[in-house]
Amino acid sequence: MRDKIKTSIVINRELWEEFKSRVGSEKGLKALSRVIEEVIEEEICERLIIKAMEEIIEPKRELPLMISPVKPSVETSAGKIVRELRESRA
């Protein structure tokens, strides 16, 4: 089990009551602390991923953007497919 701490925060009462009510109805009030932990983990996770990606890409370095057309292996007609889809809805 991870080391836990008890903390206090100052937050808008209306916002807190709405959050607590929503968590309570969906997961039960015993899950309130876990839901808050999950929100914090998600926020930190996104920031860590962004930071790691920035380090990989290196600032001020532009990645080459090359788009090469791909020829389908089977002859297709986008117009024909769209027409068939539209007719199937009617």
Secondary structure, DSSP 8 states (H G I E B T S, - for coil): ------------HHHHHHHHHHHHHHH-GGGHHHHHHHHHHHHHHHHHHHHHHHHHH-TT------------SS---HHHHHHHHHHHH-
